[in-house]
């Protein structure tokens, strides 16, 4: 057994290091979800039992359109003749759905339009999707920590809960993606996951486990979370992005809050190096964000208007 093989799982190591969750959500413009009940393999769209050539072709098309493709499944459901498909554009919160008998029907979707935030004229889907990463072939932590989470959510949210392929941030398992808003949560155990879902239904974020919004740059994600933590603002609409400007690697961000306007400077910091996944063979930087609430009354510098 190699020295690397003896190391604890990446989620255990990240917790021991104290890696901060804030500002770690994957940046994603739009999502395409395909139900695939069979085994996913390590690289889901390449290794799953899809029709010959479909996985690589969909990866190519999605990359060109700025769409993140994911596989989903009901952990207890056996393969059937129809598969569920979802499209999501978190910038507007729009989710649409359909069913297909043949996954090759995905080739008919206008992914470029989806990437621009346009409706594909599928059936509207108004309920949340709670997608728990259970992709154990990609990282053992996703299986070991994700499966108890999804088992608990299946009881409290049986229709809204899905297992999902790799969504990023293995070291923060159990990981949860909530659509249509594109909210990422991490370090969930079963009780925390049920609480996150209940708070979401009530229009609130669970700040103990919130990683960020996929629609925002990571530095802006971290700034929002810091404002919410310091001011104790969990309600969805209690903090609204009002402007942002990038200065090198840092960000200046303005929010409108229940307490008035808040300005934040968000700066990245390398908090050491580590192997960030169970499969990693090399160390990578561990990035954290130092966020300072710099003013509640100064004029805001002109900058990029908020997206979504």
C-alpha positions in Angstrom: 0.0 0.0 0.0 1.4 3.4 -1.0 1.6 6.4 1.4 -1.1 8.1 -0.6 -3.5 5.2 -0.3 -3.1 5.4 3.5 -4.3 9.0 3.7 -7.8 9.7 5.1 -10.6 10.6 2.6 -10.4 14.1 1.1 -13.5 15.3 3.0 -12.0 14.2 6.3 -8.7 16.0 5.5 -10.6 19.2 4.4 -12.6 19.3 7.6 -9.4 18.8 9.7 -7.7 21.7 7.8 -10.8 23.9 8.3 -11.3 24.6 4.6 -14.0 27.3 4.4 -17.1 26.4 2.3 -17.7 30.1 1.3 -17.0 30.8 -2.4 -16.6 27.2 -3.5 -19.6 26.7 -5.8 -18.9 25.7 -9.4 -19.6 28.6 -11.8 -22.4 27.3 -14.1 -24.6 29.3 -16.5 -27.1 26.5 -17.4 -27.7 22.8 -16.6 -28.9 19.8 -18.6 -29.9 16.8 -16.5 -30.6 13.4 -17.9 -31.9 10.4 -15.9 -29.6 7.5 -16.3 -30.4 4.7 -13.8 -27.5 2.4 -14.8 -23.9 2.7 -13.6 -22.1 5.9 -14.4 -18.4 4.9 -14.3 -15.8 7.5 -13.3 -16.5 10.0 -16.1 -20.3 9.9 -16.2 -21.1 11.0 -19.8 -18.2 9.0 -21.3 -18.6 5.9 -19.2 -22.3 5.5 -18.6 -24.3 3.0 -20.8 -25.6 5.6 -23.2 -26.0 5.0 -27.0 -22.7 4.8 -28.8 -21.1 8.2 -29.2 -23.8 10.1 -27.5 -21.9 11.0 -24.3 -18.9 12.6 -26.0 -21.1 14.4 -28.5 -23.3 15.9 -25.7 -20.2 16.9 -23.8 -18.9 18.7 -26.9 -22.2 20.5 -27.6 -22.7 21.5 -24.0 -19.2 22.9 -23.7 -19.8 25.0 -26.8 -23.1 26.3 -25.4 -22.0 27.0 -21.8 -24.2 24.3 -20.4 -23.2 21.9 -17.6 -24.5 18.3 -18.4 -25.2 16.0 -15.4 -26.6 12.5 -15.0 -29.3 12.0 -12.4 -31.1 8.9 -11.0 -33.5 7.7 -8.3 -31.3 5.5 -6.2 -34.1 3.0 -5.7 -35.5 3.0 -9.3 -34.7 0.3 -11.8 -34.0 1.1 -15.5 -37.2 1.7 -17.5 -38.2 2.7 -21.0 -38.5 6.4 -20.3 -36.0 8.9 -18.8 -36.6 12.3 -17.2 -34.8 15.3 -18.6 -34.5 18.7 -16.9 -33.1 22.0 -18.1 -32.3 24.8 -15.7 -31.1 28.4 -16.0 -30.3 29.6 -12.5 -30.0 33.2 -13.6 -33.8 33.3 -14.0 -34.7 30.3 -11.8 -36.4 28.6 -14.8 -36.6 24.8 -14.8 -38.2 22.8 -17.6 -38.7 19.1 -18.0 -39.7 16.4 -20.4 -39.4 12.6 -20.8 -37.6 10.7 -23.6 -37.7 7.2 -24.7 -34.3 7.4 -26.4 -31.5 9.6 -24.9 -30.5 10.5 -28.5 -33.5 12.8 -28.4 -31.2 15.2 -26.5 -29.5 15.9 -29.8 -32.6 17.8 -30.9 -32.4 20.3 -28.0 -31.3 23.8 -28.7 -28.4 24.0 -26.2 -27.2 27.3 -27.5 -30.6 28.8 -26.6 -30.5 27.2 -23.1 -27.1 28.7 -22.6 -28.5 32.1 -23.4 -31.3 31.6 -20.9 -34.1 31.1 -23.4 -36.9 28.6 -22.8 -36.8 25.4 -24.8 -40.6 25.2 -24.6 -40.5 22.0 -22.5 -42.9 21.5 -19.6 -42.4 24.1 -16.8 -41.3 22.6 -13.5 -42.0 24.8 -10.5 -40.8 22.5 -7.7 -37.2 22.5 -6.4 -34.7 19.8 -7.4 -32.5 18.6 -4.6 -29.6 16.9 -6.3 -27.2 15.0 -4.0 -23.8 14.0 -5.4 -23.5 10.2 -5.0 -20.9 9.7 -7.7 -18.8 7.2 -5.8 -16.7 6.1 -8.8 -15.5 9.7 -9.2 -14.7 10.1 -5.5 -15.3 7.8 -2.6 -16.4 10.7 -0.3 -19.3 11.3 -2.6 -20.6 7.8 -2.0 -19.7 7.4 1.6 -21.2 10.8 2.6 -23.7 11.3 -0.1 -25.7 8.1 0.2 -26.8 8.7 3.8 -27.8 12.2 2.8 -29.9 11.1 -0.1 -31.5 8.3 2.0 -32.7 11.0 4.5 -33.9 13.4 1.8 -35.9 10.6 0.0 -38.0 10.4 3.1 -38.7 14.1 3.5 -38.6 15.1 -0.2 -39.3 11.9 -2.2 -40.3 13.6 -5.5 -37.7 16.4 -5.4 -34.6 14.3 -4.5 -32.2 12.9 -7.1 -28.7 11.5 -7.0 -26.4 13.4 -9.3 -23.1 12.9 -11.0 -20.0 14.9 -10.1 -20.9 18.6 -9.3 -17.5 19.7 -7.9 -16.0 20.1 -4.5 -15.6 16.5 -3.5 -13.8 17.5 -0.3 -17.0 19.1 0.9 -19.1 15.9 0.6 -22.0 15.4 1.2 -22.7 17.9 -1.5 -26.1 19.2 -2.6 -27.1 21.3 -5.6 -30.5 23.0 -5.4 -32.2 24.0 -8.7 -33.6 26.1 -10.1 -31.6 28.8 -8.1 -28.2 27.0 -8.5 -27.4 26.9 -4.8 -24.5 24.7 -3.6 -24.4 23.2 -0.1 -21.6 21.1 1.5 -20.6 19.1 4.5 -24.1 17.8 4.9 -25.1 14.9 7.1 -28.6 13.5 6.9 -30.1 15.8 9.6 -28.5 18.9 8.0 -29.7 17.9 4.6 -33.3 17.6 5.7 -32.9 21.0 7.5 -31.5 22.7 4.4 -34.4 21.4 2.3 -37.0 22.6 4.8 -35.4 26.0 5.0 -35.3 26.2 1.3 -39.0 25.6 1.2 -39.4 28.4 3.7 -37.3 30.8 1.5 -34.1 30.7 3.6 -30.5 29.7 3.2 -28.7 27.5 5.7 -25.5 29.6 6.2 -23.7 26.8 8.1 -23.5 24.7 4.9 -24.0 27.3 2.1 -21.1 27.2 -0.5 -22.4 29.8 -2.9 -24.5 30.5 -6.0 -23.3 29.1 -9.3 -24.3 32.3 -11.1 -21.7 34.4 -9.3 -17.8 34.5 -9.4 -16.4 32.7 -6.3 -15.1 36.0 -4.8 -18.7 37.4 -5.0 -20.1 34.2 -3.6 -17.8 34.6 -0.6 -18.8 38.2 -0.2 -22.5 37.5 -0.1 -22.0 34.7 2.5 -19.9 36.9 4.7 -22.5 39.7 4.7 -25.2 37.1 5.5 -23.1 35.6 8.3 -22.2 38.9 9.9 -25.7 40.4 9.7 -27.6 37.2 10.4 -29.6 37.4 7.1 -30.7 34.0 5.9 -33.9 35.0 4.0 -33.5 34.7 0.2 -34.4 38.3 -0.5 -32.6 39.9 2.6 -29.4 40.4 0.6 -29.5 41.5 -3.1 -26.4 42.0 -5.3 -26.4 45.6 -6.5 -23.0 45.9 -8.3 -19.5 44.4 -8.5 -16.1 45.3 -9.8 -13.0 43.1 -10.2 -9.7 44.5 -9.2 -7.0 42.1 -10.2 -7.8 38.9 -8.2 -10.0 40.8 -5.7 -13.6 42.0 -5.9 -15.4 45.1 -4.7 -19.1 44.2 -4.2 -22.2 46.2 -3.2 -25.3 44.6 -1.7 -28.6 46.0 -0.7 -29.7 44.4 2.6 -32.5 44.7 5.2 -30.0 46.9 7.1 -29.1 49.2 4.2 -26.4 49.1 1.5 -23.2 47.2 2.4 -19.9 47.3 0.5 -17.5 44.4 0.7 -13.9 43.9 -0.4 -13.2 40.2 -1.2 -9.6 39.0 -1.5 -8.3 35.5 -2.3 -5.7 33.9 0.0 -3.8 30.7 -0.4 -4.3 28.7 2.8 -1.6 26.1 2.1 -1.6 23.3 -0.4 -3.2 19.8 -0.3 -4.6 17.0 -2.3 -8.1 18.2 -2.9 -9.8 14.9 -4.0 -9.3 11.3 -3.0 -7.9 10.5 -6.4 -5.5 13.5 -6.6 -1.8 12.6 -6.8 -0.5 16.2 -6.6 -1.0 19.0 -4.1 -3.0 22.1 -5.2 -3.5 25.5 -3.6 -6.3 25.7 -1.0 -8.0 29.0 -1.8 -9.9 31.0 0.9 -11.5 34.4 0.7 -10.9 37.2 3.1 -14.0 39.5 3.1 -14.1 42.9 4.7 -17.3 44.9 5.1 -15.7 48.2 4.2 -18.6 50.7 4.3 -22.3 51.2 4.5 -22.4 54.7 3.3 -19.7 55.3 0.7 -20.5 55.7 -3.0 -20.2 52.5 -4.8 -17.5 52.3 -7.6 -18.9 51.7 -11.0 -18.6 48.1 -12.0 -20.1 45.1 -13.7 -23.9 44.9 -13.3 -25.0 41.8 -11.5 -25.9 38.7 -13.5 -29.1 37.0 -12.7 
